Amino acid sequence: MSTILEQARAIQPQLVEIRRHIHAEPELGFREFKTSQYVSDQLNALGIEHQRGVAKTGIVATLGDGRGPVIALRADMDALPIQEANAVPYRSTHDGVMHACGHDAHTAMLIGAARLLAQSGFHGTIRLLFQPSEEWRDEQNKSGGLRMVEEGALDGVEAVWGLHVASTEPIGTFYINDSAVTAASDRFFGTVIGRGGHASRPQQALDPVFLTNQVLSAIYGIIARRVDPTAKAILSVQMIHAGAAVNVIPTHVELGGTLRSYDPKVREVLHSELERAFALARALGGDYTLEHPYGYPPLVNDAETAAFARRVTARLFPNAKIAQRDAGMGGEDFAYMAQKAKGGFIHLGAAVGDKLRPHHNPEFDIDDSMLHMGAALLAETALSYLNERGRTT
């Protein structure tokens, strides 16, 4: 009987086809209508029962006989508002939308795992979570991962695993941390309000660009002077919008950015000091509005669940580089699932040659010859866990 890895290698061409189909048809968070339909079609072809419309556009599929533990495997499906710069046959066909973080690969690998699991016998239940909107939150400040948890997709689940491609790491590299993986990730949107006027008479106006200069200086001083230098924290401004003509002083300046941290106290300092920075506009005669809701919590792996995944990885890929690495400052809403069940989040290398193709970049891409590795790892982790738990219960 062939092994899971051999079976995964056999379906590698189909996994590439699936990934590239999804890559060419990217959809933003909570708008993954075609992607969800495509995943549903794949599951129907395999005879796998599933529920659509979970967390708006997500899917929860179920396999197993229900006679043992319940575990889950997760993939995210959404793309980013980025114009693709790659001249590849499978490039995005949607202007301004691109799979620039590898979620197309994650979905393909979970479909691959579904194919492998559908022909495997086991006691227990495996839920396949095809999650929408990892990159964005809706009008209620909820991402797809949080909504899936709230709608019961993780109820009764003992352990949940997820994969993420690493476009800067070579194939055969696996990072599986025992604890922290990614940071708490919060966003802010603010407006500095002045009084518009003619550029030749600045004394009759209250220039919001000038006010914003003071606000920005205070914002960029928060990390340097208000946060313990030994703590991990980032506060970045990524968006500034103002004005429409060179001879008109605008009425306001819009700003947006992110706050990232691990320590709850540091997180609180970032939020309170951001409010104080914007308040400088009011002290100088202007005004401001500011929204800075809390976003994703830190993603923290369960040590036992992570160690289990490392053992499975070593067994499947004896020549692989398997390591832990410093927790990054990115955000990941798998964190909500890892709070609900024992979580194990795995990064696996997928670099294309020597050219740097970072995540969230117009030239992002992966070497999708590794897709069968992710599919095999997901399936083998699930089967091994259920088999081991079956022997101890």
KOLTOR-990603 format. One record per residue (C-alpha): residue number from 1; z, y, x; residue in one letter. Coordinates in steps of 0.2 Angstrom, whole numbers. Last residue first. Example, Ala and Ser with C-alpha at 12.3 -4.5 7.8 and 13.67 -1.06 7.14 Angstrom:
residues 2
2/36/-5/68/S
1/39/-22/62/A
***
This chain:
residues 393
393/124/32/-43/T
392/122/30/-24/T
391/106/20/-23/R
390/98/30/-36/G
389/102/46/-27/R
388/93/39/-12/E
387/77/34/-22/N
386/78/51/-31/L
385/79/61/-15/Y
384/65/51/-7/S
383/53/53/-22/L
382/56/72/-22/A
381/54/74/-4/T
380/39/63/-3/E
379/30/73/-16/A
378/34/90/-9/L
377/30/85/9/L
376/14/76/4/A
375/7/91/-6/A
374/12/103/9/G
373/3/92/22/M
372/-12/89/10/H
371/-14/108/11/L
370/-15/109/30/M
369/-34/110/31/S
368/-32/126/21/D
367/-32/137/37/D
366/-24/153/29/I
365/-30/170/25/D
364/-24/188/25/F
363/-37/201/30/E
362/-32/214/16/P
361/-14/212/21/N
360/1/207/11/H
359/5/192/23/H
358/-1/194/41/P
357/-18/188/47/R
356/-16/189/66/L
355/-32/181/74/K
354/-29/166/85/D
353/-36/153/74/G
352/-31/153/56/V
351/-13/151/54/A
350/-6/139/41/A
349/12/135/47/G
348/25/129/34/L
347/40/138/27/H
346/52/128/17/I
345/65/133/4/F
344/78/121/-1/G
343/89/125/-16/G
342/104/117/-24/K
341/102/123/-42/A
340/105/139/-52/K
339/107/150/-37/Q
338/93/142/-28/A
337/82/146/-44/M
336/86/164/-43/Y
335/82/165/-25/A
334/65/158/-28/F
333/63/176/-31/D
332/58/180/-13/E
331/61/196/-3/G
330/56/199/14/G
329/70/204/27/M
328/69/188/37/G
327/83/175/41/A
326/82/170/59/D
325/73/154/62/R
324/77/135/59/Q
323/66/122/67/A
322/54/108/64/I
321/39/107/76/K
320/29/93/70/A
319/25/77/80/N
318/35/65/69/P
317/26/72/53/F
316/31/62/38/L
315/48/56/45/R
314/52/73/53/A
313/48/82/36/T
312/59/70/26/V
311/73/73/38/R
310/71/92/37/R
309/70/91/18/A
308/87/82/18/F
307/94/95/29/A
306/88/109/17/A
305/97/100/3/T
304/113/98/12/E
303/113/116/18/A
302/109/124/1/D
301/97/137/5/N
300/101/156/3/V
299/88/168/-5/L
298/96/185/-5/P
297/96/193/-23/P
296/80/199/-30/Y
295/81/216/-38/G
294/94/229/-41/Y
293/88/244/-50/P
292/84/260/-41/H
291/77/273/-53/E
290/78/292/-48/L
289/74/308/-56/T
288/75/324/-46/Y
287/78/343/-47/D
286/75/359/-38/G
285/86/373/-32/G
284/90/367/-14/L
283/105/357/-20/A
282/95/349/-33/R
281/82/343/-20/A
280/97/337/-9/L
279/102/325/-24/A
278/88/313/-18/F
277/98/309/-2/A
276/114/307/-12/R
275/105/294/-24/E
274/99/285/-8/L
273/116/285/-1/E
272/123/276/-17/S
271/109/263/-17/H
270/110/259/2/L
269/129/259/2/V
268/129/246/-12/E
267/117/234/-3/R
266/128/236/13/V
265/143/230/2/K
264/133/216/-5/P
263/128/210/13/D
262/110/204/15/Y
261/99/219/14/S
260/83/226/9/R
259/79/243/0/L
258/61/246/-5/T
257/50/261/-8/G
256/43/274/-20/G
255/40/292/-20/L
254/33/305/-33/E
253/31/323/-28/V
252/33/337/-41/H
251/26/354/-48/T
250/12/355/-35/P
249/8/370/-25/I
248/-10/374/-28/V
247/-23/379/-15/N
246/-27/362/-8/V
245/-29/354/-25/A
244/-22/338/-33/A
243/-4/337/-28/G
242/8/324/-24/A
241/10/305/-21/H
240/21/297/-9/I
239/22/278/-8/M
238/29/265/5/Q
237/46/273/8/V
236/57/261/18/S
235/76/256/18/L
234/79/241/29/I
233/96/232/32/A
232/103/219/43/K
231/121/223/48/A
230/126/226/67/T
229/121/245/66/P
228/134/247/51/D
227/125/258/39/V
226/127/276/36/R
225/120/284/51/R
224/104/275/57/A
223/101/266/40/I
222/104/281/30/I
221/95/294/41/G
220/78/289/35/Y
219/83/294/17/I
218/90/311/23/A
217/75/316/32/S
216/64/310/17/L
215/75/321/5/V
214/73/336/16/Q
213/54/334/17/N
212/54/331/-1/T
211/60/348/-4/L
210/46/356/6/F
209/34/345/-4/V
208/42/351/-20/P
207/38/369/-16/D
206/48/381/-27/L
205/36/394/-33/A
204/35/413/-33/Q
203/39/413/-14/Q
202/24/402/-11/P
201/12/415/-16/R
200/-5/411/-7/S
199/-3/392/-12/A
198/-2/397/-31/H
197/12/390/-41/G
196/21/374/-46/G
195/40/373/-48/R
194/50/359/-40/G
193/54/341/-45/I
192/57/327/-33/V
191/52/311/-42/T
190/59/294/-38/G
189/55/275/-39/F
188/66/263/-30/F
187/64/244/-27/R
186/77/231/-22/D
185/75/215/-11/S
184/90/205/-6/A
183/85/196/10/A
182/76/180/14/T
181/81/163/21/V
180/100/162/22/A
179/108/145/24/S
178/102/129/32/D
177/85/135/36/N
176/69/125/35/I
175/55/131/46/Y
174/40/119/48/F
173/26/121/61/T
172/12/108/61/G
171/-1/121/58/I
170/2/136/69/P
169/12/151/63/E
168/6/168/58/T
167/0/163/40/S
166/16/155/35/A
165/14/146/19/V
164/28/145/7/H
163/35/129/-1/L
162/48/126/-14/G
161/62/114/-17/W
160/74/112/-32/V
159/90/101/-33/A
158/102/95/-46/E
157/92/102/-62/V
156/101/101/-78/G
155/94/117/-84/D
154/81/124/-71/L
153/67/128/-84/A
152/80/135/-96/G
151/72/151/-102/E
150/84/161/-91/E
149/79/152/-76/V
148/61/154/-79/M
147/63/172/-83/R
146/72/175/-66/L
145/58/166/-57/G
144/44/176/-66/G
143/52/192/-61/S
142/63/203/-73/K
141/66/222/-72/N
140/64/223/-91/Q
139/47/232/-89/E
138/41/217/-79/D
137/45/212/-61/R
136/32/209/-47/W
135/28/198/-33/E
134/35/182/-40/E
133/25/184/-56/S
132/21/167/-63/P
131/29/151/-59/Q
130/21/134/-59/F
129/37/123/-60/L
128/35/104/-58/L
127/50/95/-66/R
126/54/78/-59/I
125/65/66/-69/T
124/73/50/-63/G
123/68/33/-59/H
122/52/31/-49/F
121/35/24/-49/G
120/21/33/-40/S
119/3/37/-47/Q
118/8/53/-56/A
117/18/58/-41/L
116/3/59/-29/L
115/-7/69/-42/R
114/8/81/-46/A
113/10/84/-27/A
112/-8/89/-26/G
111/-5/101/-41/I
110/10/108/-31/L
109/-1/110/-15/M
108/-14/119/-25/A
107/-1/131/-33/T
106/6/135/-16/H
105/-11/138/-8/A
104/-15/150/-22/D
103/2/158/-19/H
102/-3/162/-1/G
101/2/180/1/C
100/-14/190/0/A
99/-21/182/-15/H
98/-31/197/-20/M
97/-34/210/-33/V
96/-42/227/-31/G
95/-59/221/-36/D
94/-59/204/-44/H
93/-71/191/-37/T
92/-59/187/-23/S
91/-66/179/-7/R
90/-71/161/-9/Y
89/-87/161/1/P
88/-78/171/15/V
87/-81/189/20/A
86/-63/194/21/N
85/-58/212/16/A
84/-49/209/0/E
83/-43/224/-10/Q
82/-25/222/-13/I
81/-15/223/-30/P
80/-6/206/-26/L
79/-8/188/-33/A
78/2/177/-44/D
77/4/158/-45/M
76/21/153/-38/D
75/25/135/-34/A
74/41/125/-38/R
73/47/107/-37/L
72/62/102/-48/A
71/75/88/-48/I
70/83/79/-63/V
69/94/64/-58/P
68/92/47/-66/G
67/84/37/-81/R
66/73/50/-87/G
65/57/40/-85/D
64/48/52/-74/G
63/36/67/-74/L
62/38/84/-82/T
61/27/99/-81/A
60/34/117/-84/V
59/20/131/-84/I
58/21/149/-83/G
57/12/163/-92/T
56/26/172/-102/K
55/41/165/-93/A
54/36/148/-100/V
53/20/150/-110/G
52/14/132/-107/R
51/24/116/-108/Q
50/18/100/-99/H
49/15/82/-101/E
48/5/74/-86/I
47/-10/64/-91/G
46/-19/68/-74/L
45/-33/77/-82/A
44/-21/86/-93/N
43/-12/92/-77/L
42/-28/99/-70/Q
41/-33/108/-86/D
40/-15/115/-87/S
39/-17/122/-69/V
38/-34/130/-74/Y
37/-26/137/-90/Q
36/-12/145/-80/S
35/-24/152/-68/T
34/-35/159/-81/K
33/-20/168/-90/F
32/-10/173/-74/E
31/-7/190/-81/R
30/12/190/-79/F
29/10/195/-61/G
28/-7/199/-55/L
27/-22/188/-56/E
26/-33/181/-43/P
25/-50/172/-47/E
24/-58/168/-30/A
23/-41/162/-23/H
22/-39/150/-38/I
21/-55/142/-35/H
20/-52/141/-16/R
19/-35/133/-18/R
18/-43/120/-30/I
17/-58/116/-19/E
16/-46/114/-4/V
15/-35/102/-14/L
14/-50/92/-19/Q
13/-56/90/-1/P
12/-38/85/4/Q
11/-37/71/-9/I
10/-38/57/3/A
9/-26/65/15/R
8/-13/66/2/A
7/-14/47/-1/Q
6/-12/44/17/E
5/3/55/18/L
4/11/46/2/I
3/8/30/11/T
2/-5/17/7/S
1/0/0/0/M
***
